[in-house]
Amino acid sequence: MVRARRLLGIWRQKDGGCAGGRMSAGKDGPVLAAVQQGVCGVGDSWKSRRIVLGRTKMEIKVGVWRREPAKQAGDLRCLWTWESSGERSRDTVALSPGVTAMLVLLPATMFHLLLVARSGPARLLGPPTYLPGLEELWSPQALLLLFIWLALQVALYLLPARKVAEGLELKDKSRLRYPINGFQALVLTALLVGLGVSAGLPLGALPEMLLPLAFATTLTSFIFSLLLYMKALAAPVSALAPGGNSGEKGPNEVGVRHMGCLTVPSLSVIPPGNCIYDFFLGRELNPRLGSFDFKYFCELRPGLIGWVFINLALLIQEAELRGSPSLAMWLVNAFQLLYVGDALWYEESVLTTMDIIHDGFGFMLAFGDLAWVPFTYSLQAQFLLYHPQPLGLPMALLICLIKVIGYYIFRGANSQKNTFRKNPSDPSVAGLETIPTATGRQLLVSGWWGMVRHPNYLGDLIMALAWSLPCGVSHLLPYFYLLYFTALLVHREARDEQQCLRKYGRAWQEYCKRVPYRIIPYVY
């Protein structure tokens, strides 16, 4: 999706003296390659297209960027002004309908999965056998339980951390600090839940509350996202995310601020544009209350840890119903606990992900972190509770082997990348072949990253297959996560490719030639 203030297309010579090339955009506004190269003289101009994101659609206006002389002798600064021709491209991108549909479809899909998992047919593509009424969805007890859970995770987040890490540099050159204590929160939560169960806490009754809990979490996500949107309206430009800011104005519509030889628009606050679009994607990059970072907290804490304990509750209820948990249920719980534990143990690595460094914090991430993850990622355990599946020891061992292979690839690839980033001279990565880039960084072209461009995604998909296989092959429903995750990773891979091409240019093109396969060797 093209964002506002992103200039696209080819600019070309008009008055002589200017080389043609592509027009790009920087973090704070448009940056022309020719300006950086210093090949254009005063009075030179280019015809270009400017993206204007309105309240309901994206318009492409055609006009001219013109370089004006410096105002004072010896002043190295120069001014680029936008002269609109009044012409509009026919290219429009409808924003509101698609985003509005997502606001409805995401919760609807989650509730569909919850309902069909407990139904007799358990058909992924078929309608649920019944639709619950509001009296079945709404429960003050579920809302209270949700708030207690969130309060517990906030308290654990605020405890002294074993390490405090700095994030990447922001637009204003500052770096935010993050507590690395997610694994500590998981362990302490397990101890507290264990004490509660030993004291008579009916954790096995939790599966009966999944529908009202999901409803309460969805409602909370909408309200939370609205508060985040309202907070972002007063946020400074430097705090806004690259996306989710459809109200950004084009050059020459507001005051300017010099950036090298190019003046770019400068606003203390950017007005809202398409409010539904901004509400969904999130306007502010790192919304905080003091040192408490809402996005970082939600990314791995309440939803991911909640997923583990929903699985545990399903295991306990199966034991209460059938005398003991099935082997399939044990495998699903163990595999997914390992996945969550790994994510929290290596919590610091999330600081370099697209969610943290690029995406705003709006409904998409808030609902995804708080509701989608715990209630849809636990689908295999839900399915096994209502549809027990026989699993022999030989097949269980084969599934374990698949899980080990997936985890070995996933952890090996991520560890190799993280080690190389921190210390390229480390003996474990010093001998790996690399490609130099214009940014000064090196691209790994051997080891795990010489096999495919995203070996960590490959490991992720193999693990997803491993924790779906214990559910058998008679139903498609338990494989929803694998299908959804495949689509998600393919989309994310395409976005990664675009980001890396913009960042590394020819070096990335060379890397793609050397490593032709994206995720699956010899397939894709």
Buried (B, 14 or more C-beta within 10 A) or exposed (E): EBBBBBBBBEBEBBEEEBEEBEBBBBEBBBBBBBBEEEEBEEEBBBBBBBBBBBBBBBBBBBBBBBBEEEEEEEEEEBBBBBEBEEEBBEEEEEBBEBBEEBBEEBBEBBBBBBBBBBBEEBBBEEEBEEEBEEEEBBBEEBBEBBEEBBEBBBEBBEEEBEEEBEBEEBBEEEEBEBBBBBBBBBBBBBEEBEEEBEEEBEBBEBBEBBBBBBBBBBBBBBEBBBEBBEBBBEBEBBBBBBBBBBBBBBBBEBEBBBBEBBBBBBBEBBEBBBBBBBBBBBBBBBBBEEEEBBBBBBBBBBBBBBBBBBBBBBBBBBBEEEEEBBBBBBBBBBBBBBBBBBBBEBBBBBBEEEBBBEBBBBBBBBBBBBBBBBBBBBBBBBBBBBBBBEBEEEBBEEBBEBBEBBBEBBBBBBBBBBBBBEEBEEEEBEEBEBBEBEEEBBBBBBBBBBBBBBBBBBBBBBBBBBBBBBBBEEBEBBBBBBEBBBEEBBEBBEEBBEEBBEEBEEBBEBBBEBBEBBBEEEEE
